[in-house]
Amino acid sequence: MALPGLPKDSFHCVGIIFFLLGLGTLLPWNFFITAIPYFQSRLVAGNCSAGEETRNGTSLGFEPASRCSDAFNFSNWLALLSQLPLLLFTLLNSLLYQCIPEALRILGSLGGILLLFVLTAVLVRVEMSPHAFFSVTMASVWFINSFCAVLQGSLFGQLGAFPQRYSTLFLSGQGMAGTFAALAMLLSMASGADAQISALSYFVTPCIGTLISIICYLWLPHRDFARHYLNRGPTEELGFELETKAGLLSPEDVTAVVPGGPREEPQNMSNGNVVALERDDLACPPEMMNGKSGAGLAAPKPSVLDVLKKIWQLALCIVVVFSVTLSVFPAITASVASTSENETWGKFFTPVCCFLLFNVMDWLGRSATSYFLWPEKLLRLIPVAVGLRLLFIPLLLLCNVPQRTYLPTLFRQDAWFILFMAVFSLSNGYFVSLTMCLAPKQVQRHESELAGAIMTFFLALGLSCGAGLSFVLKALL
């Protein structure tokens, strides 16, 4: 409820703007990983013998060239060169955010992402050797994810001035990015256009999405409601202290608010493709930085070591969850081929059963924590449950991956892969959300911001470890 005289968010315009900005921040990662079959078909063109190219006779289709060797380990490098800059530039943005104006960081990052996606779309029409194409693509991946890290952190910092529900809407948009990318690929493939037009239309889509994000950000200060909070900064409203955003929120507004209660507890969620909060979003509000809490009391400075001692099990769990996920997704899962003789099903198998299924089930897993937080009262069971996810590594390795030398194929039928992917992605979303939600509850109120920052660092660490581990697992095949 707003105080009398405060501007209103007419027609929920500001909420829609933040939803679209959230969608735009994760479009790059999701559009690249969903298009792995396209990139692999370009890269393996030089490694295929005659007659082994894609069914339409071109190296520009979305169909996976399953009979050709993946000499570049494209999906492995894609994951690694996406997560390393995310980790590095999230830390740099946290340290240097005061040196560069917020508008410059956000608009500069969006502009850089737009230019690099335009380059990716143009390359669809440019004939290049596989080695040159690989080098240009990997450079684009590195810089795009560097821009995304700065963009996400800066927007989360700006969201600190707004009520909690706008952070939720922002993350709801991020949660939809993966599904949006998968649907865009399916529509491109089902359009009936030739391979080049299909790929071109697919990569033009994030260009339009990024352009919309730029327009949304430029429009934001012109809304009275947004201008009120941006000029005010993080403050109290109706006697409630501004909630600490100590984790990743759900794609739905699942914050439990108890009027007159001690505080609001956000149901924190995470995206399958990972979202890092910026330091100034996780750090204390300005009044606490000056030694005062929202209630006018002195706030003791939390210790990193003391907080880590309280949440180390949950921090370890988030590392294991994402290490398992990124070790096989998408490096291994995108290589699984259908055994069906139906040509149409074989064409749509990877986009549907790998990417679309993962994003939908991951979203359901994150949403489940809005209804229950098992095992909230028995935290020692969480490492056990998270450890069980290690079983997915051998299960997915033993699915029908055509290129293998050492390991046998035990699960040839498509149904096995679909079953494994459903449980794999559902558990990923649930345990990431669970750990990020429970961590702030294990510490004192004034330590919750630092707990969120620590968990965010370990989240990014897990992503990087998983991306590195994917090279080892690919070699085991």
Rosetta blueprint (number, residue, H / E / L):
1 M L
2 A L
3 L L
4 P L
5 G L
6 L L
7 P L
8 K L
9 D L
10 S H
11 F H
12 H H
13 C H
14 V H
15 G H
16 I H
17 I H
18 F H
19 F H
20 L H
21 L H
22 G H
23 L H
24 G H
25 T H
26 L H
27 L H
28 P H
29 W H
30 N H
31 F H
32 F H
33 I H
34 T H
35 A L
36 I H
37 P H
38 Y H
39 F H
40 Q H
41 S H
42 R H
43 L H
44 V H
45 A H
46 G H
47 N L
48 C L
49 S L
50 A L
51 G L
52 E L
53 E L
54 T L
55 R L
56 N L
57 G L
58 T L
59 S L
60 L L
61 G L
62 F L
63 E L
64 P L
65 A L
66 S L
67 R L
68 C L
69 S L
70 D L
71 A L
72 F L
73 N L
74 F H
75 S H
76 N H
77 W H
78 L H
79 A H
80 L H
81 L H
82 S H
83 Q H
84 L H
85 P H
86 L H
87 L H
88 L H
89 F H
90 T H
91 L H
92 L H
93 N H
94 S H
95 L H
96 L H
97 Y L
98 Q L
99 C L
100 I L
101 P L
102 E H
103 A H
104 L H
105 R H
106 I H
107 L H
108 G H
109 S H
110 L H
111 G H
112 G H
113 I H
114 L H
115 L H
116 L H
117 F H
118 V H
119 L H
120 T H
121 A H
122 V H
123 L H
124 V L
125 R L
126 V L
127 E L
128 M L
129 S L
130 P H
131 H H
132 A H
133 F H
134 F H
135 S H
136 V H
137 T H
138 M H
139 A H
140 S H
141 V H
142 W H
143 F H
144 I H
145 N H
146 S H
147 F H
148 C H
149 A H
150 V H
151 L H
152 Q H
153 G H
154 S H
155 L H
156 F H
157 G H
158 Q H
159 L H
160 G L
161 A L
162 F L
163 P L
164 Q H
165 R H
166 Y H
167 S H
168 T H
169 L H
170 F H
171 L H
172 S H
173 G H
174 Q H
175 G H
176 M H
177 A H
178 G H
179 T H
180 F H
181 A H
182 A H
183 L H
184 A H
185 M H
186 L H
187 L H
188 S H
189 M H
190 A H
191 S L
192 G L
193 A L
194 D L
195 A H
196 Q H
197 I H
198 S H
199 A H
200 L H
201 S H
202 Y H
203 F H
204 V H
205 T H
206 P H
207 C H
208 I H
209 G H
210 T H
211 L H
212 I H
213 S H
214 I H
215 I H
216 C H
217 Y H
218 L H
219 W H
220 L H
221 P H
222 H H
223 R L
224 D H
225 F H
226 A H
227 R H
228 H H
229 Y H
230 L H
231 N H
232 R H
233 G L
234 P L
235 T L
236 E L
237 E E
238 L L
239 G L
240 F E
241 E L
242 L L
243 E L
244 T L
245 K L
246 A L
247 G L
248 L L
249 L E
250 S L
251 P L
252 E L
253 D L
254 V L
255 T L
256 A E
257 V L
258 V L
259 P L
260 G L
261 G L
262 P L
263 R L
264 E L
265 E E
266 P L
267 Q L
268 N E
269 M L
270 S L
271 N L
272 G L
273 N L
274 V L
275 V L
276 A L
277 L L
278 E L
279 R H
280 D H
281 D H
282 L H
283 A L
284 C L
285 P L
286 P H
287 E H
288 M H
289 M H
290 N L
291 G L
292 K L
293 S L
294 G L
295 A L
296 G L
297 L L
298 A L
299 A L
300 P L
301 K L
302 P L
303 S L
304 V H
305 L H
306 D H
307 V H
308 L H
309 K H
310 K H
311 I H
312 W H
313 Q H
314 L H
315 A H
316 L H
317 C H
318 I H
319 V H
320 V H
321 V H
322 F H
323 S H
324 V H
325 T H
326 L H
327 S H
328 V H
329 F L
330 P L
331 A L
332 I L
333 T H
334 A H
335 S H
336 V L
337 A L
338 S L
339 T L
340 S L
341 E L
342 N L
343 E H
344 T H
345 W H
346 G H
347 K H
348 F H
349 F H
350 T H
351 P H
352 V H
353 C H
354 C H
355 F H
356 L H
357 L H
358 F H
359 N H
360 V H
361 M H
362 D H
363 W H
364 L H
365 G H
366 R H
367 S H
368 A H
369 T L
370 S L
371 Y L
372 F L
373 L L
374 W L
375 P L
376 E L
377 K L
378 L L
379 L L
380 R L
381 L H
382 I H
383 P H
384 V H
385 A H
386 V H
387 G H
388 L H
389 R H
390 L H
391 L H
392 F H
393 I H
394 P H
395 L H
396 L H
397 L H
398 L L
399 C E
400 N L
401 V L
402 P L
403 Q L
404 R L
405 T L
406 Y L
407 L L
408 P L
409 T L
410 L L
411 F E
412 R L
413 Q L
414 D H
415 A H
416 W H
417 F H
418 I H
419 L H
420 F H
421 M H
422 A H
423 V H
424 F H
425 S H
426 L H
427 S H
428 N H
429 G H
430 Y H
431 F H
432 V H
433 S H
434 L H
435 T H
436 M H
437 C H
438 L H
439 A H
440 P H
441 K H
442 Q H
443 V L
444 Q L
445 R H
446 H H
447 E H
448 S H
449 E H
450 L H
451 A H
452 G H
453 A H
454 I H
455 M H
456 T H
457 F H
458 F H
459 L H
460 A H
461 L H
462 G H
463 L H
464 S H
465 C H
466 G H
467 A H
468 G H
469 L H
470 S H
471 F H
472 V H
473 L H
474 K H
475 A H
476 L H
477 L L
